[in-house]
Amino acid sequence: MPDLHIPSQRPRTRRLFRCALCGHRLRFGSSQCGACWSRTPLYNRVGFYRGLGVGLVVLTALGFLMSL
């Protein structure tokens, strides 16, 4: 059997947001811009979505308990 070499590729990073100051495309989850080092928006961080999910679960549970 021939030895097949499949080159490994790094997964592409998703850059959904842009820096408000310089326009650099930000990696998701970064707390600072890689170009100008300014703080990124809160919604670019993973903790924001975790907190949002926990808050929605708590509000749903409270709504369910209030309806009993």
C-alpha positions in Angstrom: 0.0 0.0 0.0 1.3 3.4 -0.8 2.0 5.8 2.0 -0.5 8.6 1.7 0.4 11.8 3.4 -2.5 14.1 4.2 -1.3 17.5 5.2 -2.8 18.7 8.5 -4.5 22.1 8.5 -5.2 24.3 11.4 -8.9 25.0 11.9 -9.8 28.5 10.9 -10.7 30.9 13.7 -14.1 32.6 13.4 -13.8 36.3 13.6 -17.4 37.6 14.0 -16.8 41.0 15.5 -14.6 44.0 14.7 -12.7 46.4 16.9 -14.6 49.6 17.4 -11.4 51.7 17.3 -9.3 50.2 14.5 -11.6 47.8 12.7 -9.4 44.7 13.2 -11.3 41.5 13.1 -11.5 40.0 16.6 -11.2 36.3 17.6 -14.2 35.1 19.6 -13.5 35.1 23.3 -10.6 37.5 23.2 -10.6 40.3 25.8 -8.3 42.7 23.8 -7.9 43.6 20.2 -4.8 42.0 18.7 -3.9 45.2 16.8 -4.5 48.1 19.1 -4.9 46.3 22.5 -8.2 48.1 23.3 -10.8 46.2 25.3 -13.3 44.2 23.2 -17.1 44.4 23.7 -18.6 42.3 26.4 -20.6 40.3 23.9 -17.4 39.1 22.3 -16.5 37.0 25.4 -17.6 33.5 26.3 -18.6 34.4 29.8 -21.3 36.7 28.5 -23.1 33.9 26.8 -22.7 31.6 29.7 -24.2 34.2 32.0 -27.0 34.8 29.6 -27.8 31.1 29.4 -27.8 30.7 33.2 -30.0 33.8 33.6 -32.5 32.4 31.1 -32.6 29.1 32.9 -33.1 30.8 36.2 -35.9 33.1 34.8 -37.6 30.1 33.2 -37.5 28.1 36.4 -38.8 31.1 38.4 -41.6 31.5 35.9 -42.5 27.9 36.1 -42.5 28.0 39.9 -44.7 31.1 40.0 -47.3 29.5 37.7 -47.8 26.6 40.2 
